[in-house]
Amino acid sequence: MPLPQLFLDKMRELLREEYEAFAASYDEEKAQGLRVNPLKASVQEFVRIAPFALSGVPWASEGFYYGKEDRPGKHPYHEAGLIYIQEPSAMAVGALVNPLPGETVLDLCAAPGGKTTHLAGRMNGEGLLVANEPHPARAKILSQNVERMGVRNAVVTNEMPDRLAERFSVFFDRILVDAPCSGEGMFRKDPDACAEWSPDHVTMCASRQLDILESAARMLKPGGRLVYSTCTFSPEENEGTISRFAELHPEFALEDAQAYEGFDRGRADWTSDAAPGIGETLRLWPHRIRGDGHYAAVLRKMDGEEQPVRRKYPKSLTDRKALKDYFAFAEETLTDTPAGEFTLFGDQLYLLPSGMLTLDQLKVVRPGWHLGTLKKNRFEPSHALALSLKGEEVRNRLSLHADSPQTFAYLKGEALQAEGPKGWHLVEVDGYSLGWGKLAEGTLKNHFPKGLRWPG
Ligand SMILES: C[S@@+](CC[C@H](N)C(=O)[O-])C[C@H]1O[C@@H](n2cnc3c(N)ncnc32)[C@H](O)[C@@H]1O
């Protein structure tokens, strides 16, 4: 699709002598990236077993470029949640948020989950991660990715930012606003962004970004870190949005966003009344690095009110009778029973991450770690539970190799022949959990979810 002429004219004016190199980058092959999921495997472990031509992405320790011939998205390791396919520049953002285990973190515009799963990996299952996405269908995909990556401590909500801000005022240590934008950096892969582009659309995006940041500001604790990012070049949505926000919020200061070779800085001369520190923000250009276009700013909330309201925490489910079948399953199948604050959504049983507030009256896709379904007189474990378990946490497992025909048969939904005790078995690929099977009389009934099965 041809690029909008008004866009090209504007870029020519901004970039001057660099414009030709920039324009030529749209005809070059896109850099392909994947990120290793440390909840499943260490980077060293993955590099040892991966059948791909990998080379490191300099700005993210978990990130790699892969070869032209590689198809990591179609490998069993992808189903096992060992990897997330992510555009390399996008990995710079999660690295800037850099949450620590135990912190309270919000990803406000999170679908499909590239950055959320990056943050979850760095949190190592400790603390609370709220991943929000207002678009319902996209929120569902976000939740599926959170599950595939075996994340235990995430809640997925489907709300507008201002609704979340009412509940979570002054609550988070770190917030990421990976804002909806005009997507100029994605024109190569997203023809819709290209077709939708207009100067008015850029203006509308900038105004929406400011609204989203306004809600984020209300939810951040004093001392907390706010990271703002876009995948567009327009100064209105980058230096412009951040400068307007800084004008309205003197309690926020821009901090130095760590730059790597080839990264550029935000341009004070590309917006009116540039915020002090706009030169500490980052611009990633496709003609300067191996990756798409991005912008990122790191802000710190220097002061502000402390926790203003009485918090409402969820009522815990104490009905041991309702949980009886779950505990029986766990005792029989797992070496250690996951426990804590349980909650039921219909017949679906979840464990809430610790420190979570009540989710009453909010739209929630996933209130925590999905354990499974309470059926009549029995408990059926979820796929999410399988993917979050390590082999040693399960009594019975069926270990397969990535290139074994049995692995592909399992992924297609076929039953497998197997020996062992009757009951639930964790199916693993090279030691990484892939899903459940239920064994009886030498046949392992396939519980790999129907919607995820590979074509036969
Ligand atoms: C750039 S994408 C996020 C990509 C995501 N962070 C990732 O790494 O996979 C922006 C997201 O913001 C969502 N969005 C649209 N309007 C929004 C709003 N008013 N508030 C919050 N998010 C919004 C879009 O549906 C989209 O999923």
The ligand as an SDF file (V2000), in Angstrom:
LIG
                    3D

 27 29  0  0  0  0  0  0  0  0999 V2000
   -0.3090   -0.0550   20.9730 C   0  0  0  0  0  0  0  0  0  0  0  0
   -1.6250   -1.0740   21.3970 S   0  0  0  0  0  0  0  0  0  0  0  0
   -1.0130   -1.9520   22.7990 C   0  0  0  0  0  0  0  0  0  0  0  0
   -0.0300   -3.0430   22.4830 C   0  0  0  0  0  0  0  0  0  0  0  0
    0.3290   -3.8390   23.7060 C   0  0  0  0  0  0  0  0  0  0  0  0
    0.8300   -2.9910   24.7650 N   0  0  0  0  0  0  0  0  0  0  0  0
    1.3420   -4.9190   23.4140 C   0  0  0  0  0  0  0  0  0  0  0  0
    2.5350   -4.7180   23.6470 O   0  0  0  0  0  0  0  0  0  0  0  0
    0.9370   -6.0070   22.9580 O   0  0  0  0  0  0  0  0  0  0  0  0
   -2.7540    0.0120   22.1460 C   0  0  0  0  0  0  0  0  0  0  0  0
   -3.9650   -0.6460   22.7600 C   0  0  0  0  0  0  0  0  0  0  0  0
   -4.7540    0.3730   23.3950 O   0  0  0  0  0  0  0  0  0  0  0  0
   -6.0990    0.0240   23.2610 C   0  0  0  0  0  0  0  0  0  0  0  0
   -6.9340    1.2450   23.4680 N   0  0  0  0  0  0  0  0  0  0  0  0
   -7.7050    1.8930   22.5590 C   0  0  0  0  0  0  0  0  0  0  0  0
   -8.3150    2.9340   23.1600 N   0  0  0  0  0  0  0  0  0  0  0  0
   -7.9350    2.9490   24.4450 C   0  0  0  0  0  0  0  0  0  0  0  0
   -8.2320    3.7640   25.5610 C   0  0  0  0  0  0  0  0  0  0  0  0
   -9.0510    4.8190   25.4580 N   0  0  0  0  0  0  0  0  0  0  0  0
   -7.6650    3.4500   26.7330 N   0  0  0  0  0  0  0  0  0  0  0  0
   -6.8110    2.4240   26.8630 C   0  0  0  0  0  0  0  0  0  0  0  0
   -6.4930    1.6230   25.8280 N   0  0  0  0  0  0  0  0  0  0  0  0
   -7.0270    1.8760   24.6400 C   0  0  0  0  0  0  0  0  0  0  0  0
   -6.1970   -0.5590   21.8670 C   0  0  0  0  0  0  0  0  0  0  0  0
   -7.3590   -1.3630   21.7220 O   0  0  0  0  0  0  0  0  0  0  0  0
   -4.8840   -1.3370   21.7720 C   0  0  0  0  0  0  0  0  0  0  0  0
   -5.0760   -2.6770   22.1330 O   0  0  0  0  0  0  0  0  0  0  0  0
  1  2  1  0
  2  3  1  0
  2 10  1  0
  3  4  1  0
  4  5  1  0
  5  6  1  0
  5  7  1  0
  7  8  2  0
  7  9  1  0
 10 11  1  0
 11 12  1  0
 11 26  1  0
 12 13  1  0
 13 14  1  0
 13 24  1  0
 14 15  1  0
 14 23  1  0
 15 16  2  0
 16 17  1  0
 17 18  1  0
 17 23  2  0
 18 19  1  0
 18 20  2  0
 20 21  1  0
 21 22  2  0
 22 23  1  0
 24 25  1  0
 24 26  1  0
 26 27  1  0
M  CHG  2   2   1   9  -1
M  END
$$$$
